Amino acid sequence: MRENATRRRGPFLTVALGAPLLLAGCDFIFGSDPEIPTEAVVEVEGEAPAPLLVVLSKDFEIAFDPSEGSFVSFLLLADTVMLEPGDLPFTTRLDVQPENRLLARVVNPSADTALVRLIVRLDGDVGHDRSVRIADNQYIEFSTTY
């Protein structure tokens, strides 16, 4: 009778003892969750003959827009800063947590073309660095969620 009880506990003990090793192996093979940054530094550089709008948000959604044929960002709440031509370069710091998301957008509402460079550093590491020429409400944007 005792032999049957041991046989029935065998698979249970194998699973109970093997599961932690298996889970640890998954982290080793696939890696652990990436570190979520705590701070973002947003920098705007360039040349603008007219004012630019800097839009910063941690409350936004990204969804597919069939009329555009692409994914677009929908702002639910944002802070906007108007930069006059003499205000460049512009730098600001933001806490990324607890929202664990960030959107930075630079809009040129003028018909005059501006050369804009948007740099976003996440905990000191460059997460985005791109330069574009924009005019007529075109914009450059960086967004990330964790």
Rosetta blueprint (number, residue, H / E / L):
1 M L
2 R H
3 E H
4 N H
5 A H
6 T H
7 R H
8 R H
9 R H
10 G H
11 P H
12 F H
13 L H
14 T H
15 V H
16 A H
17 L H
18 G H
19 A H
20 P H
21 L H
22 L H
23 L H
24 A H
25 G H
26 C H
27 D H
28 F H
29 I H
30 F H
31 G L
32 S L
33 D L
34 P L
35 E L
36 I L
37 P L
38 T L
39 E E
40 A E
41 V E
42 V E
43 E E
44 V E
45 E E
46 G E
47 E E
48 A L
49 P L
50 A L
51 P L
52 L E
53 L E
54 V E
55 V E
56 L E
57 S E
58 K E
59 D E
60 F E
61 E E
62 I E
63 A E
64 F E
65 D E
66 P L
67 S L
68 E L
69 G L
70 S E
71 F E
72 V E
73 S E
74 F E
75 L E
76 L E
77 L E
78 A E
79 D E
80 T E
81 V E
82 M E
83 L E
84 E L
85 P H
86 G H
87 D H
88 L L
89 P L
90 F E
91 T E
92 T E
93 R E
94 L E
95 D E
96 V L
97 Q L
98 P L
99 E L
100 N L
101 R E
102 L E
103 L E
104 A E
105 R E
106 V E
107 V E
108 N E
109 P L
110 S L
111 A L
112 D L
113 T L
114 A E
115 L E
116 V E
117 R E
118 L E
119 I E
120 V E
121 R E
122 L E
123 D L
124 G L
125 D E
126 V E
127 G E
128 H E
129 D E
130 R E
131 S E
132 V E
133 R E
134 I E
135 A L
136 D L
137 N L
138 Q E
139 Y E
140 I E
141 E E
142 F E
143 S E
144 T E
145 T E
146 Y L
